[in-house]
């Protein structure tokens, strides 16, 4: 380390995506994070901007890794956050604490998932923000999370890069909490 070198902490990777844009269905939210500084035991990562009906009640939110346990075939628990996040319905904040003895290493992109139930009504993808509150005084300021569409609100599946944000054939369908109600676009019967 260089003497008197000052580093401004920030998230280098902060991507959030979903598996299903369909109203009323189960949905898996995937978050990919890396910071330019380590986050240590007790530090908090906080996600803001989730809609109030996204996670139904205050309490714990089971968190899993993107890996699968080879012996059970089930998703592996995400031990870095003691397997859980905490949703607060009043503040609408989802927080994850780094477990005792664990470190969110700065040079690694950490990928984890949690499941929600999509609301029964359509909605645009809300802007989600992430910050970190650190026990040793280091704070990572709140910043807008990235989405698969990159924020491009193009309803044409032919737009550049649009195939990366399709889910169930829905443009921007992988953007977090972008919810649609399925309907027939064309209804025609002939004889």
MARMAR-232630 format. One line per 4 residues: for each residue x, y, z of N, C-alpha, C. Coordinates in Angstrom, 1 decimal, always signed. Each point is the difference from the previous one (the first is absolute). Example, Ala and Ser with C-alpha at 12.3 -4.5 7.8 and 13.67 -1.06 7.14 Angstrom:
BEGIN
+13.2:-5.7:+7.8:-0.9:+1.2:+0.0:+0.9:+1.2:+0.0  -0.4:+1.1:-0.7:+0.9:+1.1:+0.0:-0.8:+1.1:+0.8
REM end
This chain:
BEGIN
+0.8:-1.2:+0.0:-0.8:+1.2:+0.0:+0.9:+1.2:+0.0  -0.5:+1.0:-0.7:+0.8:+1.3:-0.1:-0.4:+0.8:+1.3  +1.1:+0.7:+0.5:-0.3:+0.9:+1.2:-1.0:+1.1:-0.4  -0.9:+0.2:+0.9:-1.0:+1.1:-0.2:-0.9:-0.2:-1.2
-0.1:-1.2:-0.5:-0.9:-0.3:-1.1:-1.5:+0.0:+0.6  -0.9:+0.7:-0.7:-1.3:+0.0:+0.4:-0.9:-0.7:-1.0  -0.9:-0.8:+0.5:-0.9:-0.8:-0.9:-1.4:+0.4:+0.4  -0.8:+0.4:-1.0:-1.4:+0.2:+0.2:-0.7:-1.3:-0.3
-0.7:-0.6:+1.1:-0.7:-1.2:-0.2:-1.2:+0.1:-0.9  -0.2:-1.0:-0.9:-1.1:+0.0:-0.9:-0.2:-1.5:-0.4  -1.2:-0.2:-0.6:-0.3:-1.4:-0.5:+0.4:+0.1:-1.5  +0.9:-0.9:-0.4:+0.5:-0.2:-1.3:-1.1:-0.7:-0.9
-0.6:-1.0:+0.6:-1.1:-0.8:-0.6:-1.2:+0.1:+0.9  -1.1:+0.3:-0.6:-1.3:+0.1:+0.8:-1.2:-0.2:-1.0  +0.0:-1.3:-0.4:-1.0:-0.4:-1.0:-1.2:-0.7:+0.7  -1.2:+0.2:-0.4:-1.2:-0.6:+0.6:-0.8:-0.5:-1.2
-0.5:-1.2:+0.1:-0.9:-0.6:-1.1:-1.0:-0.9:+0.6  -1.0:-0.4:-0.8:-1.0:-0.9:+0.4:-0.2:-1.1:-1.0  -0.7:-1.1:+0.4:-0.3:-1.1:-0.9:-1.3:+0.1:-0.6  -1.0:+0.7:+0.6:-1.4:+0.0:-0.6:-0.6:+1.3:+0.1
-0.5:+0.6:-1.1:-0.8:+1.2:+0.1:-1.5:-0.2:+0.0  -0.4:-1.2:+0.2:-1.5:-0.3:-0.1:-0.6:+0.2:+1.4  -1.1:+0.8:+0.0:-0.8:+0.3:+1.2:-0.5:-1.2:+0.7  +0.1:+0.0:+1.3:-0.5:-1.0:+0.9:+0.8:-1.3:+0.0
+1.2:+0.0:-0.6:+0.8:-1.2:+0.0:+1.2:+0.1:+0.9  +0.6:-1.1:+0.3:+1.3:+0.0:+0.8:+1.1:+0.6:-0.8  +0.9:+0.7:+0.6:+1.1:+0.7:-0.7:+1.2:-0.1:+0.8  +1.1:-0.2:-0.6:+1.3:+0.0:+0.7:+0.8:+1.2:-0.4
+0.4:+0.8:+1.0:+0.8:+1.2:-0.2:+1.5:-0.4:+0.2  +0.8:+0.4:-1.0:+1.5:-0.3:+0.1:+0.7:+1.3:+0.1  +0.9:+0.0:+1.0:+0.8:+1.2:+0.2:+1.5:-0.4:-0.2  +0.7:+0.8:-0.7:+1.5:-0.1:-0.2:+0.6:+1.2:+0.5
+0.9:-0.1:+1.0:+0.7:+1.1:+0.7:+1.5:-0.2:+0.1  +0.7:+1.0:-0.2:+1.4:+0.1:+0.4:+0.3:+1.5:+0.3  +0.8:+0.1:+1.0:+0.4:+1.4:+0.5:+1.5:+0.1:-0.2  +0.5:+1.2:+0.0:+1.5:+0.2:-0.1:+0.7:-0.1:+1.4
-0.8:-0.2:+1.0:+0.6:-0.3:+1.4:-0.7:-1.2:+0.6  +0.6:-0.7:+0.9:-0.6:-1.1:+0.7:-1.1:+0.5:+0.9  -1.0:-0.8:+0.1:-1.0:+0.2:+1.0:+0.1:-1.2:+1.0  +0.1:+0.4:+1.3:+0.3:-1.0:+1.1:-1.2:-0.4:+0.8
+0.2:-0.9:+0.9:-1.0:-0.5:+0.9:-0.8:+1.2:+0.6  -1.3:-0.1:-0.1:-0.9:+1.0:+0.6:-0.4:+1.1:-0.9  +0.8:+0.2:-1.1:-0.3:+1.0:-1.0:-1.4:-0.3:-0.6  -0.7:+1.1:-0.4:-1.3:-0.2:-0.6:+0.0:+0.5:-1.4
-0.7:-0.8:-0.9:-0.3:+0.4:-1.4:-1.5:+0.2:+0.0  -0.4:+1.2:-0.5:-1.4:+0.3:+0.0:-0.5:+0.3:-1.4  -1.1:-0.6:-0.3:-0.7:+0.2:-1.3:-1.2:+0.9:+0.3  -0.2:+1.1:-0.7:-1.1:+0.8:+0.1:-0.8:+0.2:-1.3
-1.3:+0.2:+0.0:-0.8:+0.2:-1.2:-0.9:-1.1:-0.3  +0.0:-1.1:+0.8:-0.9:-1.1:-0.2:-1.4:+0.5:+0.3  -1.0:-0.4:-0.8:-1.4:+0.4:+0.2:-0.5:-0.7:+1.2  -1.0:+0.6:+0.7:-0.5:-0.5:+1.3:-0.6:-1.4:-0.1
-0.5:-0.4:-1.2:-0.7:-1.3:-0.1:+0.9:-1.0:-0.6  +1.3:+0.3:-0.1:+0.9:-1.0:-0.6:+0.3:-1.1:+0.9  +0.4:+0.3:+1.3:+0.2:-1.0:+1.0:-1.1:+0.2:+1.0  -0.8:-1.1:+0.2:-1.3:+0.2:+0.7:+0.0:+0.5:+1.4
+0.9:-0.5:+0.8:+0.0:+0.4:+1.4:+1.4:+0.3:+0.5  +0.1:+0.8:+1.1:+1.3:+0.2:+0.6:+0.6:-1.3:+0.5  +1.3:-0.1:-0.1:+0.6:-1.2:+0.5:+1.2:-0.4:-0.8  +0.4:-1.3:+0.2:+1.2:-0.5:-0.7:-0.4:-0.4:-1.4
+1.0:+0.2:-0.9:-0.1:-0.4:-1.4:+1.2:-1.0:-0.2  -0.4:-1.3:-0.3:+1.1:-1.0:-0.2:+0.8:+0.4:-1.3  +1.3:-0.1:+0.2:+0.9:+0.4:-1.1:+0.8:-1.2:-0.4  +0.1:-0.3:-1.3:+0.8:-1.1:-0.5:+1.1:+0.5:-1.0
+1.0:-0.9:-0.2:+1.0:+0.4:-1.0:-0.4:-0.4:-1.3  +0.7:+0.3:-1.0:-0.3:-0.4:-1.4:+0.4:-1.5:-0.3  +0.7:-0.6:+1.0:+0.4:-1.4:-0.2:-1.0:-1.0:+0.5  +0.2:-1.2:-0.3:-0.9:-1.1:+0.4:+0.8:-1.0:+0.8
-0.6:-0.5:+1.1:+0.7:-1.0:+0.8:-0.1:-1.3:-0.8  +1.2:-0.6:-0.3:+0.0:-1.2:-0.8:-0.6:-1.2:+0.6  +0.0:-0.1:+1.3:-0.6:-1.2:+0.7:-1.5:+0.1:+0.1  -0.6:+1.2:+0.2:-1.4:+0.2:+0.1:-0.7:+0.5:-1.2
+0.7:+0.6:-0.9:-0.6:+0.6:-1.2:-0.7:+1.3:+0.3  +0.0:+0.5:+1.2:-0.6:+1.2:+0.4:+0.9:+1.2:+0.0  -0.5:+1.2:-0.1:+0.9:+1.2:+0.0:+0.8:+0.0:+1.3  +1.3:+0.4:-0.1:+0.8:+0.1:+1.2:-0.4:+1.3:+0.8
+0.0:-0.1:+1.3:-0.3:+1.2:+0.8:+1.2:+1.0:-0.2  -0.3:+1.2:+0.1:+1.0:+1.1:-0.1:+0.5:+0.3:+1.3  +1.1:-0.7:+0.5:+0.5:+0.1:+1.3:+0.6:+1.3:+0.3  +0.4:+0.8:-1.0:+0.6:+1.3:+0.3:-0.9:+0.9:+0.7
-1.3:-0.1:-0.2:-1.1:+0.8:+0.6:-0.7:-0.9:+1.1  +0.6:-1.0:+0.5:-0.6:-0.9:+1.0:-1.4:-0.5:-0.6  -0.1:-0.2:-1.3:-1.1:-0.6:-0.7:-1.2:+0.9:+0.0  +0.0:+1.2:+0.5:-1.3:+0.8:+0.1:+0.3:+1.5:-0.2
-1.0:+0.6:-0.6:-0.1:+1.5:+0.0:-1.1:+0.3:+0.8  -0.2:+1.3:+0.3:-1.2:+0.5:+0.8:-0.7:+1.0:-0.7  -1.3:-0.2:-0.2:-0.9:+1.0:-0.7:-0.8:+0.7:+1.1  +0.1:+1.4:-0.1:-0.8:+0.8:+0.9:-1.1:+0.7:-0.8
-1.2:-0.4:+0.3:-1.2:+0.5:-0.8:-0.2:+1.5:+0.2  +0.3:+0.5:+1.2:-0.2:+1.4:+0.3:+1.0:+0.9:-0.7  +1.3:-0.4:+0.0:+1.0:+0.9:-0.7:+0.2:-0.4:-1.5  -0.6:-1.2:-0.3:+0.2:-0.6:-1.4:+1.5:-0.2:-0.3
+0.7:-0.4:+1.0:+1.5:-0.3:-0.2:+0.2:-1.5:+0.1  +0.8:-0.6:-0.8:+0.5:-1.4:+0.1:+1.4:+0.1:+0.3  +0.4:-0.6:+1.1:+1.4:+0.1:+0.5:+0.6:-1.4:+0.2  +1.3:+0.0:-0.3:+0.7:-1.3:+0.1:+1.3:+0.3:+0.9
+0.2:-0.7:+1.1:+1.1:+0.2:+0.9:+1.1:-1.1:-0.4  +1.2:+0.5:-0.1:+1.1:-1.0:-0.2:+0.2:-0.7:+1.3  +0.0:-1.4:-0.1:+0.1:-0.8:+1.2:+1.3:+0.1:+0.8  -0.1:-0.3:+1.3:+1.3:+0.0:+0.8:+1.0:-0.9:-0.6
+1.2:+0.5:-0.1:+1.1:-0.8:-0.6:+0.1:+0.0:-1.5  -0.9:+0.7:-0.6:-0.1:+0.0:-1.5:+0.5:+1.3:-0.6  +0.3:+0.0:-1.2:+0.4:+1.3:-0.7:-0.5:-0.1:-1.5  -0.6:+1.1:-0.3:-0.5:+0.2:-1.4:+1.3:+0.6:-0.7
+0.8:-0.9:-0.7:+1.3:+0.4:-0.5:-0.2:+0.9:-1.2  +0.8:+1.0:+0.0:-0.2:+1.1:-1.0:+0.3:-0.4:-1.5  +0.8:-1.0:-0.2:+0.4:-0.4:-1.4:-0.9:-1.1:-0.6  -1.1:-0.3:+0.7:-0.9:-1.1:-0.4:-1.4:+0.5:-0.3
-0.6:-0.4:-1.1:-1.4:+0.3:-0.2:-0.9:-1.0:+0.8  -0.7:+0.4:+1.0:-0.8:-0.9:+0.8:-1.4:+0.0:-0.6  -0.5:-1.2:-0.3:-1.3:-0.2:-0.6:-0.9:-0.8:+0.9  -1.2:+0.6:+0.3:-0.9:-0.7:+0.9:-1.5:+0.3:-0.4
-0.9:-0.8:+0.4:-1.4:+0.0:-0.4:-0.9:+0.0:+1.2  -1.2:+0.5:-0.2:-1.1:-0.2:+0.9:-1.3:+0.0:-0.8  -1.0:-0.7:+0.6:-1.3:-0.2:-0.7:-1.0:+0.9:+0.6  -0.9:+0.5:-1.0:-1.1:+0.8:+0.4:-1.2:-0.5:-0.8
-1.2:+0.5:+0.4:-1.2:-0.2:-0.8:-0.3:+1.3:-0.7  -0.1:+0.0:-1.3:-0.4:+1.2:-0.8:-1.4:+0.4:+0.4  -0.2:+1.3:+0.0:-1.3:+0.5:+0.3:-1.0:-0.4:-1.2  -1.3:+0.2:+0.3:-1.0:-0.4:-1.0:-0.3:+1.1:-1.0
+0.7:+1.1:+0.0:-0.2:+1.1:-0.9:+1.3:+0.4:-0.7  -0.1:+0.6:-1.2:+1.2:+0.3:-0.7:+0.7:+1.3:+0.6  +1.3:+0.1:-0.3:+0.7:+1.2:+0.5:+1.3:+0.1:-0.8  +0.5:+1.2:-0.1:+1.3:+0.2:-0.6:+1.1:-0.4:+1.0
+1.2:-0.2:-0.5:+1.1:-0.4:+0.9:+0.3:+1.2:+0.9  +0.0:-0.1:+1.3:+0.4:+1.2:+0.8:+1.5:+0.2:+0.0  +0.4:+1.1:+0.4:+1.5:+0.3:+0.1:+0.4:-0.6:+1.4  +1.0:-0.9:-0.1:+0.5:-0.5:+1.3:+1.3:+0.5:+0.3
+0.3:+0.3:+1.2:+1.3:+0.6:+0.5:+0.6:-1.0:+1.0  +1.3:+0.1:+0.0:+0.8:-0.8:+1.0:+1.0:+0.9:+0.7  +0.2:-0.3:+1.3:+1.0:+0.7:+0.7:+0.6:-1.0:+1.0  +1.1:+0.3:+0.7:+0.6:-0.8:+1.0:+0.3:+0.8:+1.2
-0.4:-0.5:+1.2:+0.3:+0.6:+1.3:+1.0:-0.8:+0.7  +1.1:+0.5:+0.3:+1.1:-0.7:+0.4:+0.3:+0.2:+1.5  +0.4:-1.0:+0.8:+0.2:+0.2:+1.4:+1.3:+0.7:+0.3  +0.9:+0.1:-0.9:+1.3:+0.7:+0.3:+0.0:+1.4:-0.6
-1.2:+0.5:-0.3:-0.1:+1.4:-0.5:+0.0:+0.2:-1.5  +0.3:-1.1:-0.7:+0.0:+0.2:-1.5:-1.5:-0.2:-0.5  -0.4:+1.0:-0.8:-1.3:-0.1:-0.5:+0.1:+0.1:-1.6  -0.8:-0.9:-0.6:-0.2:+0.1:-1.5:-1.3:+0.7:-0.2
+0.1:+1.2:-0.7:-1.1:+0.8:-0.2:-1.1:-0.7:-0.9  -1.2:+0.3:+0.2:-1.1:-0.5:-0.8:+0.2:+0.3:-1.4  -0.2:-1.1:-0.9:+0.1:+0.3:-1.4:-1.0:-0.9:-0.7  -0.5:+0.4:-1.2:-0.9:-0.7:-0.8:+0.5:-1.3:-0.5
-0.7:-1.1:+0.2:+0.4:-1.3:-0.5:-0.3:-0.1:-1.5  +0.8:-0.9:-0.6:-0.1:-0.2:-1.4:-1.0:-1.1:-0.3  -0.7:+0.1:-1.1:-1.0:-1.1:-0.4:+0.5:-0.5:-1.4  -0.5:-1.2:-0.3:+0.3:-0.6:-1.3:-0.2:+0.8:-1.2
-1.0:+0.9:-0.1:-0.3:+0.8:-1.1:+0.8:+1.2:+0.0  +0.7:+0.3:+1.1:+0.8:+1.2:+0.1:-0.8:+1.3:+0.1  -1.3:-0.2:+0.3:-0.8:+1.1:+0.2:-0.7:+0.5:-1.3  +0.3:-0.7:-1.1:-0.6:+0.3:-1.3:-1.5:-0.5:+0.1
-0.9:+0.9:-0.2:-1.4:-0.4:+0.1:-0.6:-0.1:-1.4  +0.6:-1.0:-0.8:-0.4:-0.3:-1.4:-0.9:-1.2:+0.1  -1.2:+0.1:-0.5:-0.9:-1.1:+0.0:+0.1:-0.9:-1.2  +1.0:+0.2:-0.9:+0.3:-0.8:-1.1:+1.1:-1.0:+0.3
-0.3:-1.3:-0.2:+1.0:-1.0:+0.3:+1.1:+0.0:-1.0  -0.1:+0.9:-1.1:+1.0:+0.1:-1.0:+1.0:+1.0:+0.3  -0.1:+0.8:+1.1:+0.9:+1.0:+0.4:+1.4:-0.6:+0.3  +1.0:+0.7:-0.2:+1.4:-0.4:+0.3:+0.1:-0.5:+1.4
+0.5:-1.2:+0.3:+0.1:-0.6:+1.3:-1.2:-0.4:+0.7  -1.2:+0.1:-0.7:-1.3:-0.3:+0.6:-0.1:-1.5:+0.4  +0.7:-0.9:-0.8:-0.1:-1.4:+0.2:+0.5:-0.4:+1.4  +1.0:+0.9:+0.5:+0.5:-0.3:+1.4:-1.0:+0.4:+1.1
-1.0:+0.7:-0.3:-0.9:+0.4:+1.0:-1.4:-0.6:-0.1  -0.1:-1.0:-1.0:-1.3:-0.7:-0.2:-0.2:-1.1:+1.1  -1.2:-0.1:+0.5:-0.4:-1.1:+0.8:-1.4:-0.3:-0.4  -0.3:-1.3:-0.3:-1.3:-0.4:-0.5:-0.4:+0.7:-1.2
+1.0:+0.5:-0.8:-0.3:+0.8:-1.2:-0.4:+1.4:+0.2  +0.1:+0.4:+1.2:-0.4:+1.4:+0.4:+1.2:+0.9:-0.1  +0.0:+1.1:-0.8:+1.2:+0.9:+0.0:+0.1:+0.6:+1.4  +1.2:+0.2:+0.5:+0.3:+0.5:+1.3:-0.5:-1.0:+1.1
-0.4:-1.2:-0.3:-0.5:-0.9:+0.9:+0.9:-0.5:+1.1  +1.3:+0.2:-0.2:+1.0:-0.4:+1.1:+0.3:+1.2:+0.9  -0.5:+1.2:-0.3:+0.1:+1.1:+0.8:-0.7:-0.2:+1.3  +0.6:+0.3:+1.2:-0.6:-0.4:+1.3:-1.4:+0.7:+0.2
-0.9:-0.9:+0.3:-1.4:+0.4:+0.4:-0.8:+0.7:-1.2  +0.5:-0.2:-1.2:-0.8:+0.4:-1.2:-1.1:-1.1:-0.1  -1.2:+0.3:+0.2:-1.1:-1.0:+0.1:-1.0:+0.3:-1.1  -0.4:-1.0:-0.7:-1.1:+0.1:-1.1:-1.1:-1.0:+0.3
-1.2:+0.3:-0.4:-1.1:-0.9:+0.0:-0.1:-0.6:-1.4  +0.1:-1.3:-0.1:+0.0:-0.7:-1.3:-1.4:+0.3:-0.7  +0.0:+0.3:-1.3:-1.2:+0.2:-0.7:+0.3:-0.4:-1.5  -1.0:-0.3:-0.7:+0.1:-0.2:-1.4:+0.1:+1.3:-0.8
+1.0:+0.1:-0.8:+0.2:+1.3:-0.8:-1.0:-0.1:-1.2  -0.2:-1.1:-0.5:-0.9:-0.2:-1.2:-1.0:-1.0:+0.4  -1.3:+0.3:-0.3:-1.1:-1.0:+0.2:-0.8:+0.0:-1.2  +0.1:-1.1:-0.8:-0.7:+0.0:-1.3:-0.5:-1.5:-0.2
-1.2:-0.1:-0.4:-0.5:-1.3:-0.4:-0.7:+0.2:-1.3  +0.2:-1.0:-0.9:-0.6:+0.1:-1.3:-0.6:-1.4:-0.4  -0.8:+0.1:-1.0:-0.5:-1.3:-0.5:-0.1:+0.1:-1.5
REM end
